[in-house]
Amino acid sequence: MAFTLLVLPAVAQAPPPTAPAAAKPPSVVAGFPVNYDEALAGGYTLPDVLKLANGKPVKNAKDWNAKRRPELVKLYEEQQFGRTPGRPAAMSFDVFDKGTPAMEGKALRKQVTVYFSADRNGPKEDIVIYVPAKATKPVPLLLCINFSPNASIFNDPGIKLGEMWNRDKKKVPAQRGGGLGRMNIDGLLEKGIGVAGIYYGDIDPDFPGGLPFGVRAHYLKPGQAEPAADEWGAISAWAWGLSRAMDYLETEQSVDAKRVALYGVSRLGKTVLWAGVHDTRFALVVASCSGEGGAALSRRNFGETIAHMTAPSRFGYQFAANRAKYAEHPEQCPVDAHMLVALMAPRPVFLQTGDGDLWSDPKGEFLAAVAAEPVYKLLGKQGLGTDQMPKAGEPIFHDIGYHMHAGGHGTIPGDWVPITKYLEMYLHP
């Protein structure tokens, strides 16, 4: 099984994915010190994921689904990611590639443009879909949100070229094989799993000041120059775009829309976690190195913090403006990452990271998964089953899954072996 690396965009918010474990990380970022010493990570108390806002305990699945889960989703909307609009009434799908043999005959390829409004010059996203050529019934699918257009990610000359944002914050034609990584999907196709891709830059740009050029600008109210403090940042916009892709997949006869999983790396790891939490149609999430704002605990003083992320000219635009309120006092935030992981329950979630990715705090992700386990147990599912952090290369394949490679930030080729095994376990009947 051969998979290549999906890597980070030009505007990096973490060390390069290929950074060795021994690479010395920065000690100060955006004027804030960075701690990498476990002895200085500090003590903290996590908010109780199974206690209602009124102080009463969550006793059963009904309490969780009807009361606690909605409370937590609302808090994440208001205090971290931002509220989003629903499905656009005027959205439409243009299936411009209805099924072409691809990948040396191993797959059938479809391509779709999702128009978010009646204005075809307005915001839209392109989706490429590959299903195993020999499939005789709808297949499970891994939907990947990527840092590059589809033509750059998949080795297929038949893909629409598309456009991408360059370092000068301008849209330019994409490059085939253009430097931000390729994905070899043979291993998934062999297991009967389809693969789809979208480019996050189609939905909303990934840089400060990008608001006028993405989908969020389309929803600004008259006289509104930017979203309100509890309205969507770019991560919510990208997650919203994944839900619009799901809207199409529910109409796609070659795909089993009940078995669609999500995959994303780094800030797109945060994105797929939030998309999976917010849209329960997604069956499973694989979040790679999602770090601060994703699966890593914010109350733990280790690696990237809310202060680093929301500092001026950095990544505050990715979140609701309210997120910055907790930069100096993360302990005052009513939610933390264990709640985000728990909100995936009872659906499977697989956290993939690297032992050298100190910036993203792999231990903080593990501890969040441990603290999310009571919700999975409440719903009759299996959490990690241990509070002892496994060594690199020792994956856990439970409803909460965890895999840490030896190395740095991102998904390396060897990670696709456990990822594919996890997808097989939970997407196949």
C-alpha positions as CSV (number, residue, x, y, z in Angstrom):
1,M,0.0,0.0,0.0
2,A,1.6,3.3,-1.1
3,F,0.5,6.7,0.2
4,T,2.3,10.0,-0.2
5,L,2.4,12.8,2.3
6,L,-0.3,15.5,2.5
7,V,1.6,18.6,3.7
8,L,0.9,22.1,5.0
9,P,0.1,25.3,3.1
10,A,2.4,28.1,2.4
11,V,1.2,30.1,5.4
12,A,2.3,27.6,8.0
13,Q,1.1,27.6,11.6
14,A,3.1,24.6,12.6
15,P,6.6,23.0,12.0
16,P,6.9,21.3,8.6
17,P,5.4,17.8,8.4
18,T,8.8,16.2,7.7
19,A,10.5,17.9,10.7
20,P,12.5,15.2,12.6
21,A,11.6,14.6,16.2
22,A,15.0,16.1,17.2
23,A,14.4,19.4,15.5
24,K,14.5,22.2,18.1
25,P,11.2,24.1,18.1
26,P,10.9,27.8,18.6
27,S,10.9,29.1,22.2
28,V,9.0,32.3,21.5
29,V,6.2,32.7,18.9
30,A,4.3,35.9,18.3
31,G,5.8,37.4,21.4
32,F,4.6,34.6,23.6
33,P,6.9,32.0,25.2
34,V,6.3,28.4,24.3
35,N,6.7,25.6,26.9
36,Y,7.9,22.1,25.9
37,D,8.7,20.9,29.4
38,E,6.2,18.5,30.9
39,A,7.3,19.6,34.3
40,L,6.0,23.1,33.5
41,A,2.8,22.1,31.7
42,G,0.9,23.2,34.8
43,G,-2.1,21.8,36.7
44,Y,-5.6,22.3,35.4
45,T,-9.2,21.2,36.0
46,L,-11.2,20.2,33.0
47,P,-14.9,21.2,32.9
48,D,-17.1,18.2,33.5
49,V,-18.3,16.9,30.1
50,L,-21.2,15.0,31.9
51,K,-22.6,17.9,34.0
52,L,-25.3,20.1,32.6
53,A,-25.1,23.9,32.7
54,N,-27.6,23.8,35.6
55,G,-25.2,21.6,37.6
56,K,-27.2,18.4,37.3
57,P,-25.5,15.2,36.1
58,V,-26.0,13.6,32.7
59,K,-27.3,10.1,33.7
60,N,-28.1,8.5,30.4
61,A,-28.0,8.7,26.6
62,K,-31.3,10.7,26.5
63,D,-29.8,13.4,28.8
64,W,-26.7,13.5,26.6
65,N,-28.5,13.8,23.3
66,A,-31.4,16.0,24.3
67,K,-29.6,18.3,26.8
68,R,-25.9,18.2,27.2
69,R,-24.8,17.7,23.6
70,P,-26.8,20.7,22.4
71,E,-25.4,22.8,25.2
72,L,-21.9,22.0,24.3
73,V,-22.4,22.5,20.5
74,K,-23.8,26.0,21.2
75,L,-20.8,26.8,23.4
76,Y,-18.4,25.8,20.7
77,E,-20.4,27.8,18.2
78,E,-20.4,30.9,20.3
79,Q,-16.9,30.7,22.0
80,Q,-14.6,29.0,19.6
81,F,-15.6,28.3,16.0
82,G,-18.6,30.6,15.3
83,R,-22.2,30.1,14.2
84,T,-22.8,29.2,10.6
85,P,-25.7,29.5,8.2
86,G,-27.6,26.4,7.0
87,R,-27.8,24.9,3.6
88,P,-28.2,27.6,0.9
89,A,-31.6,27.6,-0.7
90,A,-30.2,28.4,-4.1
91,M,-27.3,25.9,-4.0
92,S,-26.9,23.7,-7.1
93,F,-24.7,20.9,-8.3
94,D,-23.0,20.7,-11.7
95,V,-21.8,17.1,-12.4
96,F,-19.5,17.8,-15.3
97,D,-17.6,14.5,-15.2
98,K,-20.3,11.8,-14.9
99,G,-18.0,8.7,-14.6
100,T,-14.6,8.3,-16.3
101,P,-12.2,5.4,-15.9
102,A,-9.2,6.6,-13.9
103,M,-6.2,5.5,-11.8
104,E,-5.1,2.9,-14.5
105,G,-8.6,1.4,-14.5
106,K,-8.8,1.0,-10.7
107,A,-11.4,3.7,-10.3
108,L,-14.3,5.6,-11.8
109,R,-13.9,9.3,-11.4
110,K,-16.7,11.9,-11.0
111,Q,-16.3,15.6,-10.7
112,V,-18.8,18.1,-9.4
113,T,-19.0,21.8,-8.8
114,V,-21.1,22.9,-5.9
115,Y,-22.4,26.4,-6.4
116,F,-23.3,28.0,-3.1
117,S,-25.7,30.5,-4.6
118,A,-27.6,31.3,-7.8
119,D,-24.6,33.4,-8.9
120,R,-22.3,31.1,-10.7
121,N,-19.5,33.7,-10.4
122,G,-19.9,33.5,-6.6
123,P,-18.4,31.1,-4.1
124,K,-18.3,27.4,-5.1
125,E,-16.3,24.3,-4.6
126,D,-15.1,21.5,-6.8
127,I,-15.3,17.9,-5.6
128,V,-13.5,15.0,-7.2
129,I,-14.8,11.5,-6.3
130,Y,-13.1,8.1,-7.0
131,V,-15.0,4.9,-6.4
132,P,-13.5,1.4,-6.9
133,A,-14.1,0.4,-10.6
134,K,-15.4,-3.1,-9.6
135,A,-17.9,-1.9,-7.0
136,T,-21.4,-3.3,-7.6
137,K,-23.1,-1.3,-4.8
138,P,-22.6,2.0,-3.0
139,V,-19.3,2.3,-1.3
140,P,-18.0,3.9,1.9
141,L,-16.0,7.1,1.2
142,L,-13.1,9.1,2.7
143,L,-13.7,12.8,2.1
144,C,-10.4,14.7,2.3
145,I,-10.2,18.4,2.7
146,N,-6.8,19.5,1.3
147,F,-4.4,22.4,1.2
148,S,-4.1,22.2,-2.6
149,P,-6.6,21.9,-5.5
150,N,-7.6,18.4,-6.6
151,A,-5.3,18.5,-9.6
152,S,-2.3,18.9,-7.3
153,I,-3.3,16.2,-4.8
154,F,-4.3,13.3,-7.1
155,N,-2.1,11.9,-9.8
156,D,-4.8,12.1,-12.5
157,P,-4.4,14.3,-15.6
158,G,-8.2,14.2,-16.1
159,I,-8.9,16.4,-13.1
160,K,-10.1,20.0,-13.7
161,L,-7.1,22.2,-13.1
162,G,-8.8,24.7,-10.7
163,E,-7.2,27.7,-9.0
164,M,-5.4,28.2,-5.8
165,W,-4.3,31.1,-3.5
166,N,-0.6,31.9,-3.8
167,R,1.8,33.6,-1.4
168,D,0.8,37.0,-2.7
169,K,-2.8,36.3,-1.7
170,K,-3.9,36.1,-5.3
171,K,-5.7,33.2,-7.2
172,V,-3.6,31.6,-9.8
173,P,-4.0,28.4,-11.9
174,A,-3.2,25.2,-9.9
175,Q,-0.2,23.1,-10.9
176,R,-0.4,19.4,-11.5
177,G,1.9,17.8,-9.0
178,G,2.5,21.3,-7.8
179,G,4.6,21.1,-4.7
180,L,2.0,20.7,-1.9
181,G,1.8,16.9,-1.9
182,R,0.2,14.0,-3.7
183,M,-2.1,11.3,-2.4
184,N,-1.9,7.8,-3.8
185,I,-5.3,6.2,-3.2
186,D,-4.6,2.7,-4.4
187,G,-4.7,1.2,-0.9
188,L,-8.1,2.5,-0.1
189,L,-9.6,1.5,-3.5
190,E,-8.2,-2.0,-3.0
191,K,-10.2,-2.2,0.3
192,G,-13.4,-1.1,-1.4
193,I,-13.3,2.4,0.0
194,G,-13.8,5.5,-2.3
195,V,-11.9,8.7,-1.9
196,A,-13.1,12.3,-2.5
197,G,-11.2,15.6,-2.4
198,I,-12.0,19.3,-2.1
199,Y,-9.7,22.3,-1.8
200,Y,-10.3,24.5,1.3
201,G,-9.3,27.6,-0.6
202,D,-12.4,27.2,-2.8
203,I,-14.5,27.9,0.3
204,D,-12.7,30.6,2.1
205,P,-9.1,31.9,1.9
206,D,-6.5,31.0,4.6
207,F,-4.9,34.3,5.4
208,P,-5.6,37.4,7.4
209,G,-7.8,39.8,5.4
210,G,-9.2,37.0,3.3
211,L,-12.8,37.6,4.4
212,P,-13.9,39.6,1.2
213,F,-12.9,36.7,-1.1
214,G,-14.7,33.7,0.4
215,V,-18.1,32.4,1.3
216,R,-18.3,34.3,4.6
217,A,-18.5,37.6,2.8
218,H,-21.6,36.3,0.9
219,Y,-23.4,36.1,4.2
220,L,-22.5,39.5,5.7
221,K,-25.6,41.5,6.5
222,P,-26.1,45.0,5.1
223,G,-23.7,47.4,6.9
224,Q,-21.7,44.5,8.4
225,A,-18.0,44.6,7.6
226,E,-17.1,41.4,9.4
227,P,-18.8,38.5,11.1
228,A,-20.1,39.1,14.7
229,A,-18.0,37.9,17.6
230,D,-19.9,34.7,17.8
231,E,-20.1,34.1,14.0
232,W,-18.0,31.9,11.8
233,G,-14.3,32.0,11.3
234,A,-12.5,30.3,8.5
235,I,-12.5,26.9,10.1
236,S,-16.3,27.0,10.4
237,A,-16.5,28.1,6.8
238,W,-14.3,25.1,5.7
239,A,-16.4,22.8,7.8
240,W,-19.6,24.3,6.3
241,G,-18.1,23.5,2.9
242,L,-17.7,19.9,3.9
243,S,-21.4,19.8,4.8
244,R,-22.2,21.2,1.4
245,A,-20.1,18.4,-0.1
246,M,-22.2,16.0,2.0
247,D,-25.3,17.5,0.6
248,Y,-24.2,16.4,-2.8
249,L,-22.9,13.0,-1.7
250,E,-26.4,12.2,-0.4
251,T,-27.5,12.3,-4.0
252,E,-24.6,10.3,-5.4
253,Q,-25.7,6.7,-6.1
254,S,-22.2,5.3,-6.2
255,V,-21.5,6.4,-2.6
256,D,-23.1,5.1,0.7
257,A,-23.8,8.5,2.3
258,K,-24.3,6.7,5.7
259,R,-20.6,5.7,5.6
260,V,-18.7,8.9,4.7
261,A,-15.6,9.7,6.8
262,L,-13.6,12.9,7.0
263,Y,-9.8,13.4,6.9
264,G,-7.8,16.6,7.4
265,V,-4.3,17.7,8.6
266,S,-3.3,20.4,11.1
267,R,-5.8,23.3,10.8
268,L,-7.8,21.0,8.5
269,G,-7.6,18.4,11.3
270,K,-9.4,21.0,13.5
271,T,-11.8,21.5,10.6
272,V,-12.8,17.9,10.2
273,L,-13.3,17.5,14.0
274,W,-15.7,20.5,14.0
275,A,-17.4,19.4,10.8
276,G,-18.0,15.9,12.3
277,V,-19.3,17.4,15.6
278,H,-21.6,19.9,13.9
279,D,-22.9,17.6,11.1
280,T,-23.7,14.2,12.5
281,R,-24.2,12.8,9.0
282,F,-20.5,12.1,8.9
283,A,-19.9,8.6,10.1
284,L,-16.2,8.9,11.2
285,V,-13.4,11.5,11.5
286,V,-9.7,11.1,11.1
287,A,-8.0,14.2,12.5
288,S,-4.2,14.5,11.9
289,C,-2.2,16.7,14.2
290,S,-5.1,19.0,15.0
291,G,-3.4,20.5,18.0
292,E,-4.5,23.7,19.7
293,G,-8.1,24.5,18.8
294,G,-8.5,20.8,17.8
295,A,-7.9,17.7,19.9
296,A,-5.2,19.1,22.2
297,L,-6.2,20.5,25.6
298,S,-6.0,24.3,25.8
299,R,-5.7,24.3,29.6
300,R,-2.4,22.5,29.3
301,N,0.5,24.9,28.9
302,F,2.4,23.0,26.3
303,G,3.2,23.9,22.7
304,E,0.8,26.2,20.9
305,T,-1.7,28.0,23.0
306,I,-4.8,30.2,22.4
307,A,-2.6,33.2,22.8
308,H,-0.2,32.1,20.0
309,M,-3.1,31.2,17.7
310,T,-5.2,34.4,18.2
311,A,-2.2,36.9,18.3
312,P,-2.6,39.8,15.8
313,S,-1.6,38.9,12.2
314,R,-1.7,35.1,13.0
315,F,-4.7,32.8,13.0
316,G,-7.5,34.6,14.8
317,Y,-9.5,34.8,11.6
318,Q,-9.8,31.0,11.7
319,F,-12.1,31.2,14.8
320,A,-15.0,33.2,16.1
321,A,-13.7,36.5,17.5
322,N,-14.8,35.4,20.9
323,R,-12.0,32.9,21.0
324,A,-9.4,35.6,21.7
325,K,-11.1,36.4,25.0
326,Y,-9.4,33.3,26.5
327,A,-5.8,33.9,25.2
328,E,-4.5,34.9,28.7
329,H,-6.9,32.7,30.7
330,P,-7.8,29.4,28.9
331,E,-9.1,28.1,32.2
332,Q,-12.0,30.5,31.9
333,C,-13.3,29.0,28.6
334,P,-16.4,26.9,29.2
335,V,-15.1,24.2,26.8
336,D,-11.9,22.3,26.2
337,A,-10.8,19.7,23.7
338,H,-12.0,16.6,25.5
339,M,-15.5,18.0,24.9
340,L,-14.9,18.3,21.2
341,V,-13.7,14.7,21.0
342,A,-16.6,13.6,23.2
343,L,-19.1,15.3,20.9
344,M,-18.2,12.8,18.1
345,A,-19.8,10.0,20.2
346,P,-21.1,7.5,19.5
347,R,-19.3,7.8,16.1
348,P,-15.7,6.7,15.8
349,V,-12.9,9.3,15.9
350,F,-9.2,8.6,15.1
351,L,-6.6,11.0,16.4
352,Q,-3.3,10.7,14.5
353,T,-0.2,12.6,15.6
354,G,3.6,12.5,15.8
355,D,5.8,12.2,18.9
356,G,8.1,15.0,17.6
357,D,5.2,17.4,17.0
358,L,5.6,19.2,20.3
359,W,3.9,22.3,18.9
360,S,0.7,20.4,18.4
361,D,1.1,18.6,21.8
362,P,0.5,14.9,21.1
363,K,0.2,14.2,24.8
364,G,-2.5,16.9,25.1
365,E,-4.5,15.1,22.4
366,F,-4.1,11.8,24.2
367,L,-5.3,13.3,27.5
368,A,-8.3,14.9,25.8
369,A,-9.2,11.5,24.4
370,V,-8.9,9.9,27.9
371,A,-11.2,12.6,29.3
372,A,-13.7,12.0,26.5
373,E,-14.1,8.3,27.3
374,P,-17.0,8.7,29.8
375,V,-19.3,9.9,27.1
376,Y,-18.5,7.0,24.8
377,K,-19.0,4.6,27.7
378,L,-22.4,6.3,28.5
379,L,-23.4,5.6,24.9
380,G,-22.2,2.0,25.0
381,K,-19.0,2.5,23.0
382,Q,-15.4,1.9,23.8
383,G,-12.9,4.7,24.6
384,L,-9.2,4.4,24.6
385,G,-9.4,1.9,27.5
386,T,-6.1,3.2,29.0
387,D,-4.7,6.3,30.6
388,Q,-1.2,5.3,29.8
389,M,0.1,7.0,26.6
390,P,1.2,4.5,24.0
391,K,4.6,4.6,22.4
392,A,5.0,5.7,18.8
393,G,3.8,3.0,16.4
394,E,1.4,1.4,18.9
395,P,-2.1,2.4,17.6
396,I,-5.3,2.0,19.5
397,F,-8.3,0.9,17.4
398,H,-11.3,1.6,19.6
399,D,-14.3,3.9,19.0
400,I,-11.8,6.6,20.2
401,G,-8.7,5.7,18.3
402,Y,-5.2,7.1,18.6
403,H,-2.0,6.7,16.6
404,M,1.3,8.4,17.1
405,H,4.1,8.0,14.6
406,A,7.8,8.6,15.3
407,G,8.4,12.0,13.8
408,G,6.9,15.4,13.3
409,H,3.8,17.2,12.1
410,G,1.4,15.8,9.5
411,T,0.5,12.4,8.0
412,I,3.5,10.4,6.8
413,P,3.1,7.4,4.4
414,G,3.3,4.8,7.2
415,D,0.3,6.4,8.9
416,W,-2.0,5.2,6.1
417,V,-1.7,1.6,7.2
418,P,-3.4,2.2,10.6
419,I,-5.7,4.8,9.1
420,T,-6.9,2.3,6.5
421,K,-7.3,-0.4,9.1
422,Y,-9.4,1.9,11.2
423,L,-11.6,2.9,8.2
424,E,-12.0,-0.8,7.3
425,M,-13.1,-1.7,10.9
426,Y,-15.7,1.0,11.1
427,L,-16.9,1.8,7.6
428,H,-17.5,-1.8,6.4
429,P,-20.5,-3.7,7.8
